[in-house]
Amino acid sequence: MITRKKYLMLDEEIQNLKQIIAEKFTIEKKRIRMRELEFIVADHDFWKNNKADAETRIKEYGLLKAEVEEYDAISSLEKVRKFEERFITKNKYEHLPALISVFPGAGGEDASDWAEMLLKMYRGYAERRGWKISQVDSDTIEIKGEDAFNILRQEYGVHRLVRISPYDAKKLRHTAFALVEVLPLLKQVDTDNINIPEKDIKIDFTRSSGPGGQNVNKVETAVKIIHIPTGLSASSQIERSQARNRERALTILKTKLLKLMEEKQETEIESLKTRVTPEWGHQIRSYVLHPYKLVKDHRTEYETRKVDDVLEGNLDGFISNGLEL
């Protein structure tokens, strides 16, 4: 039986934890944002002028409301734990699709093969969760699902493979590297206010290599846009028309530039003058297929010997252990 003294001590502990959670998850700022959104969406002219933006605001309000209400309902240690588990991965991009690109690094043919293996691994993980997958370009997929970006963003970084190379006649052991890039795919309405000077971009058109009908493969519908000052680029061949692919590629490029602006704490795209180079020095995970089998995350120390399962998309252990990264 819980005595009154123990009950009061437990209640005090819960209130202290709620205070820590409130600071960690900026609950009061979210309350203020909710009130702002309530005022904005109550304006009838707002709905008339920009329906797409209005729908985005409504969704933002709904997500904030769910989080604040769950926080307010915390009355036990179990509810503290459930709140943290549910919202630990949340941020302002929580409701957006994930855009995963994999680029081969050092390792020649093995690196190119490794990049394809990783892309297949993420496809497998998405399929396990019932998420929708679209092939945006040869090295990029789009994944739509609840919390997709926030769950997958921890995969950003260099992945290392050690195996007997199938491309080596002497059957020697080789090491290959690939860089995984994970971005939230912003909607066009979210990037309309990002203006890139025409002089700073280069656009290339090629024939699409994927399925999509006779027109897609005969006409140069695939689009690649390069931001000259930084060297960042984005491609798309998922759409049937050149115009739609150009629009999608530009949105992806703006997403990359927005992320870079946040990292550099810049407010104007024109301030980004330095060319961006991939960060190959920081390996987040190693996949060893020879002389033993082991996959190890160097950030969380989580590891498993079930290499084949991991490469087929069973990333649950790595994802759950990396939630707080």
CORFEN-V914706 format. One line per field, one symbol per residue. ss: DSSP state (a for helix, b for strand, c for the rest). A space follows every 10 residues. Layout:
BEGIN
ss->???
END
This chain:
BEGIN
ss->cccaaaaaaa aaaaaaaaaa aaaaccaaaa aaaaaaaaaa accaaaaaac aaaaaaaaaa aaaaaaaaaa aaccccaaaa aaaaaaaccc cccccccbbb bbbbcccaaa aaaaaaaaaa aaaaaaaacc cbbbbbbccb bbbbcccaaa aaaaacbbbb bbbbcccccc ccbbbbbbbb bbbbcccaaa accccccaaa bbbbbbcccc cccaaaaacc cbbbbbbccc ccbbbbcccc caaaaaaaaa aaaaaaaaaa aaaaccccaa accccccccc ccbbbbbbcc cccbbbbccc ccbbccaaaa accccaaaaa acccc
END
